[in-house]
Amino acid sequence: MATFVLVPGAWLGAWAWEETARALRERGHTAVAVTLTGLAERADLGGPETDLDTHVGDIADLVEGRDLRGVTLVAHSYAAAPVTAAAGRLGDRLERVVYVDSAPFTEGMCMLDLMPPQVAGQLREQVAAFGDGWRLAMPPVEVLGMSSSLDGLDEPQRKRLLANATPHPFGTYTQRLAETADPAPGVDRVVIACHDFTGLLDAGIPMLAYLNQPPWRRFDLPTGHWPMLSAPVELADVLDAAVS
């Protein structure tokens, strides 16, 4: 049985993993969901100083503080950034790293690099004007759907997503990954591609081509960008298959 550490994407907390974590436990696994600093029930711990290093530390501290071993570290969306760095810190505690609709970051990269310059500039202006200079609010659903697939999210799930989302510390978007350390050669590497990432991987984009090749193993999950909400049990099934 595996030990899963589940790290949510932007604006989310451990709550987003509840159904998937429960399904994993029903299969006999250990499943620990993380809430990163400044989000959900830890919103009051965030501030202008909260950055990518903070979230990397959150993940490493949880694994080391609980003395977890044989860890399968799971990153959804934004979490790919801190998980990339945390995976390099965990040494022999790490058995597997899984990227859900996301991919590892490279040294010197930041979240804003994934966006057109105009969009990145708009986010900076939004944070300055409405987020006290450091908080990025989740946009309306119709705006989210312009860049990420909402497939599988019915109206109650969309309302739940918006109702539970908290503004995201913007320093985690602007800080560049200072350094990366590849996990040990024996660490298993998995990508779970939902509709957004399936299209990117199938398009043969050169910078993502390595994810279709060993040592990477790819699993496709036919749902939108938030599978822990739109297909939580199916996501657990894929994670279970990945560790079997």
N, C-alpha and C positions, 0 to 999 in steps of 0.2 A: 504494500500500500504506500501511496505517495504522501508527501507533506507539501501542500500547495500554499503559497503566499500570493494572494490576489491583490493587485495594485490597480486602482481605478484611474480613469482618465480625468481630464479637466472638469472642474465644477462638481465632481462626484466624491462620495465618501464610501466607507465600507458597506453602507446600506445597499448600494447598487449591486453588490455581489450576494445578497442574502439567499436568493433562490438557488443560484449556482452552487454556493458553498454548502447549502443544505443537501442538495442532490449529490455532491461529492462525498459528504459525510455518510449519506445513506449507502454509498458504494464502499464504505470502509476507509476512506481517505481522511487525513487531517486537512482542514481548510481554514486558513487564517486570512481574513480580509483586512486590509490596511486603510486607515484614514490618514491622509497626509496633512501636514501642518497647514492651518489656515482654511481648512475645508470641513464641511458638515459639523459634527460635534466638536471638532478641534478648530473651528473658525476663529474663536477668540484668541488663539495662540499665534495667529498670523499677523503680519505687519509689513511695513515697507522693506524690512530686511529679509523677508522670506524669499528665498531664491532656490535655484536648482540644487545647490549644495545642501540646503535644508532638507529637501525631499529625498535626496540620496541618503542622507544620514538617517532619516526616518525609517527607510527600508532596512538598511544595514543594522541599525540599532534594534529593530524589532527581531530580526533573525538572530542576532548575537545575544540580545537580552533574554530571549526565550530558549536559547541554546538549541535552535532548530538545526537539524541535519538532514541530508538527503532532500534538500529543498528543490521544489519545482517553482520557480519564480515567474509569475504571470503578469505581463504588462498589457494594459488596454490603452490604445490611443496615446495621449500625451505621456502616459506612464513609461513609454518606451525610453524617454530621455533619462529620468532618474534610474530606471532599471538597468539601462546599459552600463552606467557607472557603478551601481550597487553590485551588479553581477561580478564585476571585476574585483570587488573587495571581499567577496564571501568565501573565496578559496575553496577548500574541500567541503564546505557546508552545502555547496551548490551542486545539484545533480542535473538540473535541466532549466533552461530558460525558454519561455513561451511568449511570443509576441502576437497579440490579438488585434487584427486589422491595423498593424503597425510594424515597424522594423527598427533595428538598432540604430542609434545615432553614431556619428563619427566625431572624432575630436575636433573641437572648434565650432561645432554646429549648435544652433539654437532653434527653438520652436518657430520663431518668426521667419527663419529661412525657408520654411515649408510653404510660405504664403507669398503671393505677388506683393511687390513693394507697396503698391497702393493700399492693399488690404492691411498690411502691417502698419502702415502709417495711420490708417483709420483707427486701428486698435489702440495705438499710442495716444491718439487724440481723445478717444473715448475714455480711456483710463485716466488721463489727465483731467478731463472735464467732469466726469461722473463717478470716478472710482477712487477719489482721494489720492490719485497718483500711483496707486499700487494694486487696485482690485479690478479684475476684468469680469464683468457680469456675463452670465450665459445669455446669448441672443435669443430672440423669439424662435419658435420651432420652424417657421417658414424660412428664416435666415439660416438656421442650422442645416436645413434640407438642401440649401444651395451648394454646400461643400461636402456634406456627409449624408449617406443614405439613411433614411428614416424607415426603410422597409421593415415590416413586422411590428412596428410600434402602433398599437391602436390608440384611440383617444384617451382612455384611462391611463395607459402607460406614458403617453406624452405629457399628460397633466402631472403624473407622478414625477417624471423627470424634471420638469420645470419647478414643481413645488419643493423638491428636495435639493435642487442645485444651490450651491453657494458661490459667490464671486471667487474667482481663482486668483491667487497671488501672481501678479504679472511679472514679477522678478524671475519666475521660473520659465517664462517665455523669452525673456531678453538675455538672461545669462547663458553664455556659451559653455558647452561641455568642456571643462578644462583639460581633462585627460580621460582616456579610455584604457581599460586593461581587459583584454580578451579573457573570457573564462578558460579554464584549463581545457586541453584538447579533448579530454574524455567527457566534457559536459555536453549533454544532448541539446540540440538546437531545433526549435519548432516554431513554425509560423501558422497561425490560424487565420485564413483569409475569408472575410465576409465580403459582401457585394462590392464595397469600395476597393478593397485590396485585391480581390480576385481579378478585377478589371485591370489594375495596374500590373499585376504579375503576368497575366496572360498577354499583355501588350508588348512584353519583351523590353521594357525600359532598362537600359544598360545598368544603371546604378542599383537596380533591384534584382538583376539576373541571378545573383549568387543565392537568393532565397529559393530558387527552383533547383538548386544543385546540392549534393552532399557537401558537408555533413547536415545540411538543413533538411528537415522533413516538413512537408506542407500538408495541411488539412484544410478543406474548404467547408464553410458553413453558410448555407444559403439564407442569409438574413442581413439586416442593415448593420450600421456601425456600432450599435449598442446591443450586442447579442445577450449580455447578461440581463437585459430587460425584455428584449423581443423574443429570445429563444434560450432562456436560462437553463432548462433541463438539457436541451440539445447541446448547448455549450459544455455542460458537465459531461455529456456523453463523449464529446470530442476530446476533452481533457483526459478523461478516463482512458480512452483509446490511445492517446499519446504516451501514457505512462505504462501501458500494458505490454 
